[in-house]
Amino acid sequence: MAEVVGEQVLYSGRVFDVVRHKVRLPNGRVSIRDFVKHPGAVAIVAVTSSGEVVLVRQYRHAAGEELLELPAGTLELGEQPIECARRELLEETGYVADELVELFRCFLAPGYSSEVMYFYLAKGLREAEERPEEHEVSEALLLPIDEALKMIERGGIRDSKTVAGLLYYTFFVRDNSSPRR
């Protein structure tokens, strides 16, 4: 394991920082590692009792286009992932869930980012008043899960968290009747 022997913040932004670590590698050599320091995020696989998944269509500036995605968002300072999932589900879709179950967590891009994403299954969905964040412009929509899977296959859904979340749900939850955790 590498030992951090120095740290410099190269950029500090609203959502993440770019950090430079000076690290001593297991072989004794010292190396520089630049990475994005991110607080973590959540994604919610929200499936209705009739088998429709709640997705969000929103413009993503870095991609230069609108993408179809699972509801998701970044953890606020001190916020627990499950609370972030509750907040984001309501803000982005107008739904609340009777229960949230953690499905899995993973690094999104460990080669250059510390971001861990927590995936939750939302059970017992009910409509509430939508409360989108001021800087977000999104549209929530319901899509049969099998149609969403076809869209992944055809390239219509290209967001990695959405692909991972829907495939995980399909292969480990829906087809096995209960989440792993």
C-alpha positions in Angstrom: 0.0 0.0 0.0 1.2 3.5 -0.8 1.9 6.0 2.0 0.8 9.7 1.4 3.8 11.9 2.3 2.4 15.2 0.8 -0.8 16.7 -0.4 -1.6 19.8 -2.5 -5.1 21.0 -3.6 -4.7 22.1 -7.2 -8.3 23.1 -7.6 -11.3 23.4 -5.3 -14.7 23.4 -6.8 -18.4 23.2 -5.9 -18.6 19.4 -6.2 -15.0 18.1 -6.2 -11.4 19.0 -5.7 -8.4 18.1 -7.8 -5.6 16.9 -5.5 -2.0 16.0 -5.9 -0.5 13.4 -3.6 3.1 12.7 -3.2 3.2 9.0 -2.3 5.8 6.5 -1.2 5.2 3.3 -3.1 5.7 -0.2 -1.5 9.1 -0.4 -3.3 10.3 2.8 -1.6 10.1 5.1 -4.6 8.2 8.4 -4.3 5.7 9.2 -7.0 3.1 11.9 -7.8 -0.6 11.0 -8.1 -3.2 13.6 -9.2 -6.9 12.7 -8.7 -10.4 14.0 -8.3 -11.4 14.0 -4.6 -15.2 13.5 -4.6 -17.5 13.1 -1.6 -19.4 10.2 -3.1 -22.8 9.8 -4.8 -25.9 7.7 -4.9 -28.1 6.3 -7.7 -31.6 5.0 -7.2 -33.2 2.1 -9.1 -36.8 3.0 -8.5 -39.2 0.4 -9.9 -43.0 0.7 -9.7 -45.3 -2.2 -8.7 -46.1 -2.6 -12.4 -42.4 -3.1 -13.4 -41.7 0.4 -14.7 -38.4 2.1 -13.8 -38.3 5.8 -13.0 -35.7 7.5 -15.1 -34.6 11.1 -15.5 -33.9 12.9 -18.8 -31.5 15.7 -18.2 -28.9 17.8 -20.1 -25.3 16.9 -19.1 -23.0 19.7 -20.1 -19.8 17.5 -20.2 -21.5 15.1 -22.5 -23.0 17.9 -24.6 -26.4 16.3 -24.7 -29.4 15.0 -22.8 -29.1 11.6 -21.2 -31.5 9.2 -19.8 -30.4 8.2 -16.3 -31.3 6.8 -13.0 -32.1 9.4 -10.4 -28.8 10.2 -8.7 -26.9 12.9 -6.8 -23.8 13.9 -4.8 -23.6 13.5 -1.1 -23.7 16.7 0.9 -21.1 17.3 3.7 -21.9 14.9 6.5 -24.9 13.3 4.7 -25.4 9.6 4.9 -25.8 7.8 1.5 -29.3 6.6 2.3 -30.5 10.1 3.2 -29.0 11.4 0.0 -30.9 8.7 -1.9 -34.2 9.8 -0.3 -33.5 13.5 -1.0 -32.4 12.9 -4.6 -35.4 10.6 -5.4 -37.8 13.3 -4.3 -35.9 16.2 -5.9 -35.4 14.6 -9.3 -38.6 12.5 -9.7 -41.3 13.6 -7.3 -41.4 10.1 -5.8 -40.9 8.9 -2.2 -40.1 5.3 -1.3 -41.5 3.3 1.6 -38.1 1.5 1.7 -34.6 2.0 0.3 -32.3 -1.1 0.2 -28.6 -0.8 -0.7 -27.9 -3.0 -3.7 -24.1 -2.4 -4.1 -21.4 0.3 -4.2 -18.6 0.8 -6.6 -15.9 3.2 -7.7 -16.8 5.0 -10.9 -13.4 5.8 -12.2 -10.7 4.7 -9.7 -7.9 5.5 -12.1 -8.4 9.2 -11.4 -11.3 9.7 -8.9 -12.1 8.8 -5.3 -15.8 8.8 -6.0 -17.8 5.9 -4.7 -21.4 5.5 -5.8 -24.0 3.8 -3.6 -26.8 2.1 -5.5 -30.2 1.7 -3.8 -33.4 0.0 -4.7 -36.5 2.1 -4.0 -39.5 0.0 -2.9 -43.1 1.1 -2.4 -43.0 4.2 -4.5 -45.6 7.0 -4.0 -45.9 10.3 -5.8 -45.2 13.5 -3.9 -44.7 17.1 -4.9 -41.6 17.4 -7.1 -38.9 19.6 -5.8 -36.1 20.0 -8.3 -32.9 21.8 -7.4 -32.5 25.3 -8.9 -29.6 24.4 -11.2 -31.2 21.1 -12.4 -33.6 21.0 -15.3 -34.8 17.4 -15.7 -37.8 15.4 -16.7 -38.9 12.2 -14.9 -40.4 9.5 -16.9 -41.6 5.9 -16.4 -40.3 3.2 -18.7 -41.0 -0.6 -18.6 -37.8 -2.2 -17.4 -37.6 -4.5 -20.4 -37.7 -1.4 -22.7 -34.9 0.2 -20.7 -32.8 -2.9 -21.2 -33.5 -2.8 -24.9 -32.4 0.8 -24.9 -29.1 -0.2 -23.2 -28.5 -2.8 -25.9 -29.3 -0.3 -28.7 -27.1 2.5 -27.2 -30.1 4.7 -26.2 -29.0 4.6 -22.6 -25.3 5.3 -22.3 -24.8 6.6 -18.8 -22.6 4.1 -16.9 -24.4 4.3 -13.5 -27.7 3.7 -15.2 -26.4 0.7 -17.2 -24.8 -0.8 -14.1 -27.9 -0.2 -11.8 -30.4 -1.6 -14.3 -28.3 -4.6 -15.1 -27.6 -5.3 -11.5 -31.3 -5.0 -10.7 -32.3 -7.3 -13.6 -29.8 -10.1 -12.9 -29.5 -10.1 -9.1 -32.8 -8.7 -7.9 -35.7 -9.0 -10.3 -34.8 -12.4 -11.6 -34.0 -13.7 -8.1 -36.8 -12.0 -6.2 -34.7 -10.3 -3.5 -31.7 -8.0 -3.3 -28.4 -9.4 -2.1 -28.3 -7.2 1.0 
